Amino acid sequence: MIINKSRMIIKVAMRSGKLANAVVSLGRSSQLRCMSSTMDRNNNFFFRQLFDTESSTYTYLLGDTKTCEAVLIDPVIEHAERDATLIKELGFKLIYAMNTHMHADHITGTGRLKSLLPGTKSVIGKASGAQADIHLQDGETVHFGSHQLLAASTPGHTNGCFTYICHQQCMAFTGDAVLIRGCGRTDFQEGSSETLYKSVHERIFTLPDHFALYPAHDYKGQTATTVGEEKRYNPRLTKPLEEFVKIMDNLNLPYPKKIDQAIPANKVCGLY
């Protein structure tokens, strides 16, 4: 581990033998800027984690370095140009701009990315109620090059939440269903604490313990977790159902600042 005042570099060897680099920088505004990336040359897999400081949203770029096909998960509209530039610089062709659910705290960048990168298709769960080129249903797969993501329905935070599972790389993108030592709220957008608990325990916690989990948000500077960690240390989801529901009912969180702009915009692919 190498640490200085402005930058921290951590190298983590995962059980699968891959090496992930996480970079955390503290800017003048004291906002955390996080990025992690990995490339497995044995099977042409590329992965990059990006961050939006305003909404603490993670965006994920996955690609096949042989075919140059790529997907982007949970893009933010303010960073559409950043993401499009990066994709071009790396020589990828973005085929899918995907959302794990219809977000309430930021406006998705899928619509703008379709304009910036012609040929890109927007993807979201059918139950989300949002417009998209492709509406996923439980059990369907999204292919890019030789890689694929399994779309697992994990409602509870919203009706249309999906977790995207990459079994080949031992990783899953959980949206707001599972956060690092937390979970998404359930007090709006058709939220249900009972449904979320069932989704997590039946669809995510049944994955192997070493699978890495990448959430849609983190507010404390962490970038990833594992199934095993959350099964042991998540202060909400380790509780019995009745206690979990009680915890969720008493969070008393303020509504997201952008909810009145984000939901109408995200119903139409971010273009409102």
FENTAHU-V11379 format. One record per residue. RES is the residue in three letters. SS is DSSP state (~ for helix, > for strand, _ for the rest). PSI is psi as a letter, one per 40 degrees, with the letter a starting at -180 (none if undefined). D_FIRST is the distance of its C-alpha to the first C-alpha in whole Angstrom. Layout:
RES|SS|PSI|D_FIRST  RES|SS|PSI|D_FIRST
This chain:
MET|_|h|0  ILE|>|h|4  ILE|>|h|7  ASN|_|a|10  LYS|_|d|13  SER|_|e|14  ARG|>|h|11  MET|>|h|8  ILE|>|h|6  ILE|>|h|5  LYS|>|h|7  VAL|>|h|9  ALA|>|h|12  MET|_|i|15  ARG|_|d|18  SER|_|e|20  GLY|_|e|18  LYS|_|i|17  LEU|>|h|14  ALA|>|h|13  ASN|>|h|11  ALA|>|h|11  VAL|>|h|11  VAL|>|h|12  SER|>|h|14  LEU|>|h|17  GLY|_|a|20  ARG|_|d|23  SER|_|e|24  SER|_|e|21  GLN|_|h|21  LEU|>|h|18  ARG|>|h|18  CYS|>|i|16  MET|>|h|16  SER|>|i|15  SER|>|i|17  THR|>|i|17  MET|>|h|20  ASP|>|h|22  ARG|_|e|24  ASN|_|d|26  ASN|_|f|28  ASN|_|f|27  PHE|>|h|25  PHE|>|i|23  PHE|>|h|21  ARG|>|h|20  GLN|>|h|20  LEU|>|i|21  PHE|>|i|22  ASP|>|h|25  THR|_|d|24  GLU|_|d|28  SER|_|e|28  SER|_|f|24  THR|>|h|25  TYR|>|h|23  THR|>|h|25  TYR|>|h|24  LEU|>|h|25  LEU|>|h|26  GLY|>|i|28  ASP|>|h|29  THR|_|e|29  LYS|_|d|32  THR|_|e|34  CYS|_|e|32  GLU|>|i|33  ALA|>|i|31  VAL|>|i|31  LEU|>|h|29  ILE|>|h|29  ASP|_|f|30  PRO|_|i|30  VAL|>|h|31  ILE|~|d|34  GLU|~|e|32  HIS|~|e|30  ALA|~|d|32  GLU|~|d|33  ARG|~|d|29  ASP|~|d|29  ALA|~|d|32  THR|~|d|31  LEU|~|d|27  ILE|~|d|29  LYS|~|d|32  GLU|~|d|29  LEU|_|e|28  GLY|_|e|31  PHE|_|i|31  LYS|>|h|34  LEU|>|h|34  ILE|>|d|36  TYR|>|h|35  ALA|>|h|34  MET|>|i|34  ASN|_|i|33  THR|_|d|32  HIS|_|i|35  MET|_|h|37  HIS|_|i|35  ALA|_|e|36  ASP|_|e|34  HIS|_|i|33  ILE|_|h|36  THR|>|i|35  GLY|_|e|34  THR|~|d|36  GLY|~|d|39  ARG|~|d|38  LEU|~|d|36  LYS|~|d|39  SER|~|d|41  LEU|~|d|38  LEU|_|g|38  PRO|_|i|41  GLY|_|e|41  THR|_|h|39  LYS|>|i|40  SER|>|i|39  VAL|>|h|38  ILE|>|i|38  GLY|>|i|39  LYS|~|d|43  ALA|~|e|43  SER|~|d|42  GLY|_|e|45  ALA|_|i|43  GLN|_|i|44  ALA|_|i|43  ASP|_|d|44  ILE|>|h|42  HIS|>|h|43  LEU|>|i|41  GLN|_|i|42  ASP|_|h|40  GLY|_|e|40  GLU|_|i|40  THR|>|i|37  VAL|>|h|36  HIS|>|h|36  PHE|>|h|34  GLY|_|b|34  SER|_|e|34  HIS|>|i|31  GLN|>|i|33  LEU|>|h|32  LEU|>|h|34  ALA|>|h|35  ALA|>|h|35  SER|>|h|37  THR|_|g|35  PRO|_|i|38  GLY|_|d|38  HIS|_|d|36  THR|_|i|38  ASN|_|d|41  GLY|_|e|39  CYS|_|h|36  PHE|>|i|34  THR|>|h|31  TYR|>|h|30  ILE|>|h|29  CYS|>|g|28  HIS|~|d|29  GLN|~|d|28  GLN|~|e|24  CYS|_|f|24  MET|>|i|23  ALA|>|i|26  PHE|>|h|26  THR|>|e|27  GLY|>|b|29  ASP|_|e|29  ALA|_|d|30  VAL|_|h|27  LEU|>|i|25  ILE|_|h|21  ARG|_|f|23  GLY|>|a|26  CYS|_|i|29  GLY|_|i|31  ARG|_|i|34  THR|_|f|37  ASP|_|e|40  PHE|_|i|41  GLN|_|f|41  GLU|_|f|43  GLY|_|i|40  SER|_|h|41  SER|~|d|39  GLU|~|d|40  THR|~|d|40  LEU|~|d|36  TYR|~|d|36  LYS|~|d|38  SER|~|d|36  VAL|~|d|32  HIS|~|d|34  GLU|~|d|36  ARG|~|d|34  ILE|~|d|30  PHE|_|e|30  THR|_|e|32  LEU|_|i|29  PRO|_|i|27  ASP|_|d|24  HIS|_|e|22  PHE|_|h|23  ALA|>|h|20  LEU|>|h|22  TYR|>|h|22  PRO|>|i|24  ALA|_|d|26  HIS|>|i|24  ASP|_|h|22  TYR|_|e|22  LYS|_|e|19  GLY|_|e|16  GLN|_|i|15  THR|_|d|16  ALA|_|i|17  THR|>|a|18  THR|>|i|20  VAL|~|d|24  GLY|~|d|23  GLU|~|d|21  GLU|~|d|24  LYS|~|d|26  ARG|~|d|25  TYR|~|e|24  ASN|_|h|25  PRO|_|e|27  ARG|_|d|30  LEU|_|e|30  THR|_|e|30  LYS|_|i|34  PRO|_|i|37  LEU|~|d|39  GLU|~|d|41  GLU|~|d|38  PHE|~|d|36  VAL|~|d|39  LYS|~|d|40  ILE|~|d|36  MET|~|d|36  ASP|~|e|40  ASN|_|f|39  LEU|_|d|36  ASN|_|f|38  LEU|_|i|36  PRO|_|i|37  TYR|_|i|38  PRO|_|i|36  LYS|_|d|37  LYS|_|e|37  ILE|~|d|39  ASP|~|d|43  GLN|~|d|41  ALA|~|d|39  ILE|~|d|41  PRO|~|d|44  ALA|~|d|42  ASN|~|e|40  LYS|_|d|43  VAL|_|f|44  CYS|_|f|41  GLY|_|e|40  LEU|_|h|43  TYR|_|none|45
